[in-house]
Amino acid sequence: MNALRARILRLVQAESLGDAFFKILAGAFALGVIALFVTVLLVLLTAAWPAMREFGVPFLWGREWDPDGQRFGALPYVVGTVGSSLVAVALAVPVAIGAAIALTQLLPRRVSAALGTLIELLAAVPSIVFGIWGLAVIVPIIRQIGPEGTFGRSILAAGVVLGIMILPIIAAISRDMLNSVPTAQREAALALGSTDWEVTWRVLLPNARPGILAAVILGFGRAFGETMAVIFVIGNQPLLPTSVFDPAATIASVIANEFGDPSGPLHYASLVYLGLVLMIVSLILNLVARRIVKYLGRRGGVRA
């Protein structure tokens, strides 16, 4: 009896040690992620400090980017980044949500499965391929339809290419959110005489709204930080655009183009400063997205 009690005690102690080891290991992984984030932030702050000291916060709305004169302002790139991302979202969201509704509500199961797989495969296409395609197809079209003297490479061209890139992400997540709506709710609406349109508009979309919004914000974040595809089609001009047909540049594209050969320490620091701005804006965007999703989830009775 004593031997059995001792064996049980050893097993309990061993299980406790295993649990303790697992907690320590999991905690170390979590702290490692935090440490990685802090390290990246400190490196960016240290490298960008000369530009931050020289230009301060007005760097964000400075209009001139002149490496030869050592004068740097981020506004043209901020406008190019935000403008191309907004165009991309405006073009992609209606198509993506419409495709998600068709895949979940309107199309036969076999057709829906085939198209869903195709959409997911489209999300795996490398961004540089989209850039080459945009340069060969979208840029000539914009050159023809735009005002006289349109260069073709422009915010609109970048927005179209980015919209096509983020469309699969938004469509796939929206489809999953619509599929997650309980079948009983759909059947109850149909039993009350609702049409397919009314079921979609009054039942599916309200219930899936937090997830769809999260998909849209995720797509916006992807467009906001995209580099290679944008370089091909936006024109890469350090000018403040006044129209979607104007050539421009984004924060990511100017960093990629100039980081390898800066004209001096201040130019290098200014590029890192741009990277720091991009990182901070991305963090703010994610935090705002989480708050919006939680708010809509509470209003809709969905735990987000």
Phi and psi in degrees as a GROMACS rama.xvg file:
@    title "Ramachandran Plot"
@    xaxis  label "Phi"
@    yaxis  label "Psi"
@TYPE xy
-63.5917  -37.5237  ASN-2
-65.1195  -41.2574  ALA-3
-65.7575  -40.8023  LEU-4
-62.6149  -40.9152  ARG-5
-64.8046  -38.9232  ALA-6
-66.2156  -43.0687  ARG-7
-61.997  -41.0073  ILE-8
-62.1899  -39.8096  LEU-9
-65.6541  -39.0204  ARG-10
-64.8962  -42.4554  LEU-11
-62.1619  -44.8387  VAL-12
-63.0237  -40.5732  GLN-13
-63.4721  -40.8091  ALA-14
-65.4233  -38.0283  GLU-15
-65.1188  -41.7856  SER-16
-63.6788  -38.5351  LEU-17
-63.3569  -43.5141  GLY-18
-62.5496  -42.8307  ASP-19
-63.111  -41.3952  ALA-20
-64.3995  -41.1403  PHE-21
-63.6348  -42.5596  PHE-22
-63.3316  -42.5612  LYS-23
-64.0017  -42.9476  ILE-24
-65.4086  -45.4179  LEU-25
-64.066  -41.1805  ALA-26
-62.9075  -38.5567  GLY-27
-64.0129  -39.5262  ALA-28
-63.1636  -44.4845  PHE-29
-62.8424  -44.0618  ALA-30
-64.6732  -32.1672  LEU-31
-64.2089  -39.3364  GLY-32
-65.0258  -43.5026  VAL-33
-62.8884  -42.5647  ILE-34
-62.5712  -38.5478  ALA-35
-63.2718  -44.169  LEU-36
-61.9442  -45.8105  PHE-37
-62.9403  -39.1394  VAL-38
-63.2284  -46.1017  THR-39
-60.3554  -44.2235  VAL-40
-63.1102  -42.8224  LEU-41
-66.2749  -39.5908  LEU-42
-62.6325  -44.5223  VAL-43
-64.2873  -43.8177  LEU-44
-62.1387  -42.3771  LEU-45
-65.0492  -45.7242  THR-46
-71.2807  -30.4812  ALA-47
-87.7876  -7.34413  ALA-48
-58.2066  -41.3241  TRP-49
-57.2479  -41.0572  PRO-50
-71.797  -37.3198  ALA-51
-64.483  -38.9501  MET-52
-69.8936  -35.9029  ARG-53
-76.4747  -43.4962  GLU-54
-109.141  -26.2253  PHE-55
66.0665  -156.365  GLY-56
-66.8181  -32.4674  VAL-57
-56.8476  -12.8202  PRO-58
-54.9467  -32.4269  PHE-59
-68.5288  -30.4495  LEU-60
-113.645  13.0605  TRP-61
-69.0666  136.51  GLY-62
-96.384  -13.119  ARG-63
-105.24  134.061  GLU-64
-127.176  96.0911  TRP-65
-129.291  92.4182  ASP-66
-60.8489  -34.4828  PRO-67
-66.954  -39.9442  ASP-68
-89.4051  1.25778  GLY-69
55.8211  41.856  GLN-70
-121.248  128.138  ARG-71
-136.712  134.788  PHE-72
-143.309  143.726  GLY-73
-94.8634  -8.90536  ALA-74
-57.2186  -44.6228  LEU-75
-57.2155  -37.1685  PRO-76
-78.6739  -33.1529  TYR-77
-65.1968  -44.755  VAL-78
-64.4143  -42.6055  VAL-79
-62.6276  -40.0463  GLY-80
-68.0061  -50.7266  THR-81
-65.4238  -42.7395  VAL-82
-62.1392  -48.7889  GLY-83
-66.0191  -35.88  SER-84
-68.4625  -40.3491  SER-85
-66.9219  -40.571  LEU-86
-60.6815  -42.8183  VAL-87
-61.0077  -45.4704  ALA-88
-66.0866  -42.7623  VAL-89
-61.033  -35.8732  ALA-90
-80.2255  -37.1513  LEU-91
-82.4197  -36.98  ALA-92
-62.0898  -50.8195  VAL-93
-60.0849  -41.9724  PRO-94
-66.4165  -43.3065  VAL-95
-65.5813  -45.7815  ALA-96
-67.8119  -39.2255  ILE-97
-61.5197  -40.9968  GLY-98
-64.6042  -39.8508  ALA-99
-64.1498  -40.0816  ALA-100
-65.1021  -41.8365  ILE-101
-63.231  -41.4347  ALA-102
-66.5874  -32.5573  LEU-103
-94.7418  -25.0944  THR-104
-118.746  -34.8497  GLN-105
-107.095  -36.419  LEU-106
-87.6395  152.386  LEU-107
-60.3707  155.079  PRO-108
-59.3487  -41.8276  ARG-109
-65.8131  -43.5906  ARG-110
-65.1074  -41.4032  VAL-111
-61.9214  -42.2717  SER-112
-64.4429  -41.3214  ALA-113
-66.5974  -44.5666  ALA-114
-68.3868  -36.6269  LEU-115
-62.1158  -41.573  GLY-116
-63.4608  -40.3674  THR-117
-62.9845  -40.7731  LEU-118
-63.6563  -42.759  ILE-119
-65.3934  -35.8827  GLU-120
-67.811  -34.4387  LEU-121
-62.7961  -32.2202  LEU-122
-68.1843  -19.4498  ALA-123
-90.8977  -3.39322  ALA-124
-68.0906  131.414  VAL-125
-60.0883  145.117  PRO-126
-62.9536  -31.9694  SER-127
-65.4931  -29.857  ILE-128
-66.3156  -42.3703  VAL-129
-61.3517  -38.2193  PHE-130
-63.4111  -44.1295  GLY-131
-63.7589  -43.4429  ILE-132
-62.6212  -42.718  TRP-133
-63.1077  -38.6722  GLY-134
-66.0097  -35.8904  LEU-135
-83.2002  -28.0448  ALA-136
-114.605  -55.2255  VAL-137
-71.4094  -44.3245  ILE-138
-59.8679  -46.7886  VAL-139
-61.6276  -36.8954  PRO-140
-64.208  -45.0496  ILE-141
-66.1522  -33.6953  ILE-142
-62.6893  -31.9094  ARG-143
-82.9584  -39.3083  GLN-144
-88.7505  -15.0975  ILE-145
-77.7949  174.223  GLY-146
-59.7562  164.01  PRO-147
-60.1144  133.456  GLU-148
88.5592  4.65118  GLY-149
-63.2045  131.389  THR-150
-76.0283  -26.4023  PHE-151
98.4394  -54.1482  GLY-152
-73.796  117.005  ARG-153
-160.987  176.626  SER-154
-61.3506  -39.1071  ILE-155
-63.6232  -43.5155  LEU-156
-61.5241  -43.8033  ALA-157
-64.3037  -39.8408  ALA-158
-64.2213  -39.2709  GLY-159
-65.0589  -46.1496  VAL-160
-63.8987  -44.2087  VAL-161
-64.807  -37.104  LEU-162
-61.5739  -40.8069  GLY-163
-67.3712  -33.8062  ILE-164
-69.5597  -39.7003  MET-165
-88.3793  -12.8307  ILE-166
-56.2041  -46.5338  LEU-167
-61.5123  -35.5428  PRO-168
-64.0504  -49.6141  ILE-169
-66.0035  -41.61  ILE-170
-65.8465  -44.0875  ALA-171
-65.565  -44.9657  ALA-172
-68.1077  -41.1357  ILE-173
-62.5457  -39.6906  SER-174
-60.3748  -44.5835  ARG-175
-64.383  -38.0244  ASP-176
-66.2904  -40.2289  MET-177
-67.0543  -37.9424  LEU-178
-67.9123  -23.6943  ASN-179
-79.4399  -10.9385  SER-180
-66.7846  129.513  VAL-181
-53.6528  135.89  PRO-182
-61.2064  -32.0346  THR-183
-59.9901  -35.3271  ALA-184
-68.128  -40.3109  GLN-185
-64.3256  -47.3675  ARG-186
-64.6338  -35.4805  GLU-187
-65.1865  -41.4641  ALA-188
-65.3468  -41.6799  ALA-189
-65.7561  -37.2875  LEU-190
-65.4597  -27.0309  ALA-191
-84.1068  1.63464  LEU-192
97.7529  11.7482  GLY-193
-72.0975  146.301  SER-194
-81.9556  171.374  THR-195
-59.9604  -39.0001  ASP-196
-63.1156  -43.0915  TRP-197
-67.7587  -37.5224  GLU-198
-62.7893  -43.1535  VAL-199
-65.4993  -46.8025  THR-200
-75.2955  -36.4295  TRP-201
-101.638  -17.901  ARG-202
-116.756  -56.575  VAL-203
-69.3586  -54.3673  LEU-204
-63.5128  -42.6539  LEU-205
-61.3193  -39.8562  PRO-206
-71.201  -33.6218  ASN-207
-91.698  1.96946  ALA-208
-57.2952  -46.3423  ARG-209
-59.3218  -42.5541  PRO-210
-67.9978  -38.4663  GLY-211
-66.2533  -40.8386  ILE-212
-63.2168  -40.5895  LEU-213
-61.4834  -38.3481  ALA-214
-64.2159  -40.8425  ALA-215
-64.1811  -43.6841  VAL-216
-68.2338  -37.0425  ILE-217
-62.1361  -42.2722  LEU-218
-64.2232  -40.6657  GLY-219
-61.5207  -41.9896  PHE-220
-63.2782  -37.5752  GLY-221
-63.4742  -44.4057  ARG-222
-66.7275  -36.5484  ALA-223
-62.5251  -35.9522  PHE-224
-104.526  4.86119  GLY-225
-67.479  143.723  GLU-226
-120.901  -65.3002  THR-227
-63.0712  -46.0581  MET-228
-63.0028  -37.0993  ALA-229
-67.9415  -38.7808  VAL-230
-55.6795  -35.8104  ILE-231
-70.5684  -31.3082  PHE-232
-121.862  -7.79605  VAL-233
-91.791  -17.4529  ILE-234
102.968  -27.0764  GLY-235
54.5477  51.1177  ASN-236
-111.352  131.065  GLN-237
-81.2014  51.8137  PRO-238
-118.741  151.811  LEU-239
-81.0756  111.617  LEU-240
-72.5703  147.486  PRO-241
-115.223  -4.94148  THR-242
-150.384  158.128  SER-243
-69.4007  -13.8153  VAL-244
-88.6524  -2.473  PHE-245
-83.4677  144.262  ASP-246
-68.4039  151.566  PRO-247
-155.081  -163.189  ALA-248
-152.912  159.071  ALA-249
-112.642  168.965  THR-250
-59.4747  -46.5554  ILE-251
-66.0973  -38.8762  ALA-252
-70.1919  -38.2705  SER-253
-70.2043  -34.2884  VAL-254
-63.9765  -44.5491  ILE-255
-65.4612  -37.0346  ALA-256
-75.0744  -35.2525  ASN-257
-111.914  -10.6552  GLU-258
-67.5243  -28.8635  PHE-259
-74.3444  -19.6552  GLY-260
-144.985  66.7711  ASP-261
-69.4827  152.142  PRO-262
-80.7286  -8.67007  SER-263
174.4  176.126  GLY-264
-59.5346  -36.9386  PRO-265
-71.1095  -35.398  LEU-266
-63.1622  -45.3133  HIS-267
-60.1073  -45.8893  TYR-268
-64.5254  -35.3898  ALA-269
-67.9127  -37.3682  SER-270
-64.7389  -40.859  LEU-271
-66.7018  -36.4137  VAL-272
-59.0968  -41.8573  TYR-273
-60.6689  -42.2643  LEU-274
-62.216  -38.4868  GLY-275
-64.8079  -41.803  LEU-276
-61.0555  -43.6844  VAL-277
-61.0462  -41.437  LEU-278
-66.1277  -44.1687  MET-279
-65.6895  -43.1559  ILE-280
-62.9536  -40.0155  VAL-281
-63.3585  -40.9748  SER-282
-64.2608  -44.2002  LEU-283
-62.1575  -41.1889  ILE-284
-60.505  -43.5919  LEU-285
-66.4923  -40.2643  ASN-286
-64.6846  -43.4598  LEU-287
-62.5459  -40.3309  VAL-288
-60.8769  -43.6056  ALA-289
-62.5988  -40.5967  ARG-290
-65.9559  -41.8021  ARG-291
-65.4894  -43.7172  ILE-292
-63.3308  -42.3847  VAL-293
-64.1689  -40.4982  LYS-294
-64.089  -48.3177  TYR-295
-65.7294  -34.7044  LEU-296
-63.938  -41.1096  GLY-297
-66.145  -40.9115  ARG-298
-64.9902  -36.3581  ARG-299
-89.2045  1.64259  GLY-300
75.3707  20.2077  GLY-301
-108.238  133.665  VAL-302
-80.3667  115.11  ARG-303
